[in-house]
Amino acid sequence: MFFNYFKIAFRNIRRQKLYTIINVSGLAIGVATSILILLFIYEELTTDKFHKNADQIYRVYTVMEDNEKKLPAALTPSALAEALKKDYPEVTDAVCVARVGGDLIQYQNKWITAETIYYTYSSFFDIFSFTFLQGSRTKALVDPDAIVLTESLAIKIFKQENPIGKRLHVRELGELKVTGVIKDQKNTHLRLAAGAILPFGLYKKPQPIRGPWQHFNYTTYVLLQKHAGPEALNQKLADYPKKIFGPEVKARFQLQPLKSIWLHSHLTYDFLKAPYDIRVIYLILTVAAFILITARVNYVNLTIAQSETRIAEAGLHKVMGASRMQVILKYLTEAILLVCIALACAIILTEILLPGFNHLIEIKKLDLFESKNTVLLIVLLTIIGLVLVISGTYPALFISSLQPADIIRRQMTANPKRSVLRKSLVTTQFTITIMLMIATFSVYTQLKYMLTKDLGYKQQNLLYLPMSEKVRQGYGSLKENFLQHKRISHVTTVLNLPNWRWPSEELSEWEGNTTGKKLRIYHGSVEGDFIDTFQMQIVRGTNFSQKPSLQSGSSLLVNEEAVRQMGLKEPIGKRLTMWNHDGRIIGVVKNFHFNNVKYKLDPLVLKMDPEETRIVVLRILPGNVPEIISFITDNLQRVDPNYAFEPEVLTEVLNQMYALEQKMTQLFIYSTFLAILISCLGLFGLSAYTTVKKTKEIAIRKVCGATTIRIIMLLSVEFIKLVLISNLIAWPVAYFALNYWLRNYAYHLTLTVTPFLVSTALALIIAILTVGYQASKAARANPVDALRYE
Amino acid sequence: MLQTKNLSKIFTTHEVETTALNNVNFEVQEGEFVAVMGPSGCGKSTLLHIAGMLDNPTNGEYYFMGEEVSGYSERKRARLRKGNIGFVFQSFNLIDELTVFENIELPLLYLGVLAKDRNKRVDDILEQLELVPRKNHFPQQISGGQQQRVAVARALIANPRVILADEPTGNLDSSHGDEVMKLLVDLNENGTTVIMVTHSPAYADYANRVIHLFDGHIVTENLKDKYNKHMQPLSEVTG
């Protein structure tokens, strides 16, 4: 019997090609997208959970207290780890970690980039559960010249060779010996891909060297005893800085659970947290839900629509003696078969889309058939499958409940309840599509705004390169050589590029501060040509003198925001003292963005101190850039034959700050495209169904003299009304959601009506084209075709 | 008024060709009442559909009021149909979602007649056909005879020059059938050309010419005096 049901179901699915294609493709696209997104989210939510002691590992952070303001920062002094281990018995283990960005490693005269380098102690491997493929966990970092590589970096350097015991040259550190290889672990906040771990002793401390308690530049992790809660220790740690620095210090140490670092970190100076946070994960989850809902709406709508055309068939089965259960089973078999086909297609589609999706998210490479994902996949597919089959049960229950006599007498009239359900489902679908469209337009406009905002300096035509020790020593002559090129107009050096929050300090000592006011001020060291190279504007006073020896260390430039916050009417000549800065203000520079434009402008003080800078910045004139770059590289090689960096374009590194917004824009574009595609498929199917159902009516109207246009209007108007209702719902929801999102940006666009109008227009055009195709096909048909077999 | 020359219609389904009409030549003058008879599947309805420009012939010529229309597109045919031809079907073909009033009003709506005029004309015809009490009912709420009267009313409302009726009494009992036939005769007497497909010799008798179709051919034509009630039995015609 079941085989019989299966056979009939298969035949029906094959016979109704259009419905099957629309249903299967809509579902497959929707489910595949949801699987991809859920895989990503699952990966995100399980970050750092693989560590054996994940629940007992905490990161220590510092809360600086300025006036009323609290600044929680992810950085701690280097001496903290050892001190905590000594002073608190509940701390089983603790380790200090210094992380630097990429560096170059040379092996057999070939330079290879290590994307991350960590400097730490052996206990790092006791606290975190990284797997050693080669070498010993306990001895790997004991030797002062040891280097532990990740699997991918080891393969990059050594290919097939056994790396253990081999000697590598690390830029500016010299020869190191490989003592271990650890397995790549993508699912950790310590982004170790293609990275290396070195003994802490090799870390070059920033100049000028302060004591191990003074420099807040390190990350400290602690491993607590099994049943020691963090609350008690947190209370003790709050007063710990007072014990170390003295009672006047306004700072606290606190613990952050390891599992919260990746997505829940609220800390500043946190270079280890994800470039997005849990809110983005929720947003993506919402988008996935939206797409799945859109796909499900199609399925339900088409199934209900189709069932109405099959009422007579069900009646006949009943007359022939089928029980209600048998009729239900018959339709249910069809639903199950269709859902199975769709889910199989979804898995194939997921595999096809996965490389593209990995490229899109960049951070992690996902794998559909990884062992932990297989369980997720099975659970996911079962849930989705069940939901869909249950959705398919409704028509089966409805059809089977009809009395055969009613069906035979053809007393069935259109059920207004079902038509309301169908209409509200289409409205839901279009509401989602329109909201996504509005969001896409707005996110895109905000991104464009941030990328093109006036930063207060000219970011175009600037090249930068990190200084090596030899480049620093030979900088004077190098600069002269650079400037001899007719397309290089300015050369300067800086401590940091304007793409991150420069170091900040508390400032309370300035001439004219009678109230004892304190403020947090960002600072940076630059060379004399800084203002001219970046083409910034001095609004008061003078620029740094070109000759460094005259003013070095004693002359300071502040930005307009600093003047405003310090409350100075006449800033020029006022003395300002804070760590590492002691000098007089000689000029005020017009506010410029020294970080992501989503943050508000903060006070800034610039000191002319070429010794503290570490990056060369060159302003070039537009034109033959490769020629200029090769000129620069030639000159660098002359000063430092081992120099391996190529000059890079500043705008590129600035644009990287907006990676999150760029990813969000991409995400919205793809999701909107999918939502539109699925909605169109649904609308196409539904309008095809409506047209078929109204074939006779269309023919009668045509016999009565209706023109093609009138028929098209008749068939389209119902759907257009639904799209318009969808707009009424989508507009306010999108407006409030976007306003909420834009609040994250200190500088943002005011929402205009344009994205709303454009989205409405687009939705209408899409609906008209989709429905219009079916309608015009029906309207152009010979009316007699519909009436002939009456 | 209507003339066909060597008119043929072939239907093709699943590679099977069915000839519905084969070289049919016939002519209808203005003001005539023509009945088309013949066994099931002989091509009666097809002839009527082509005559009413609901379909195009496969071969041959068809002149409607002197215009050769056999190759016209659906759009052109629709324009020509509008206001000139009224249809009455065996299965009434009323739109279920529209009331009696709205069903009748439909052709006027498509002719662009103003609402005030529309209402008056529909009210007049409802009165004439004694359908006033049913004007706000839906088709499924009234009897078959009433439904066919509504269909006739809809066919008449635009004052067409030709009424094409495809077995208008086929779904009706004799009293309702008579009622509809009386309507058609009255119309014809007032100058409207009527072409009616029927199985019933009694109703064909109302016409002043009867065409017999068999296997897509016209086999006989009985031109008769309107008051001459003698008619050859159908069996003799078809052999």
Interface residues (C-beta under 8 A of the other chain):
Chain A: Q411 T413 K696 E697 A699 I700 R701 K702 V703 C704 G705 A706 T707 T708 R710 R780 A781 N782 P783 V784 L787 R788 E790
Chain B: S45 H49 G52 L54 D55 N56 E74 R75 A78 R79 R81 K82 G83 F87 F89 Q90 S91 N93 L94 I95 D96 E97 L106 P107 Y110 L111 Q140 R154 A158
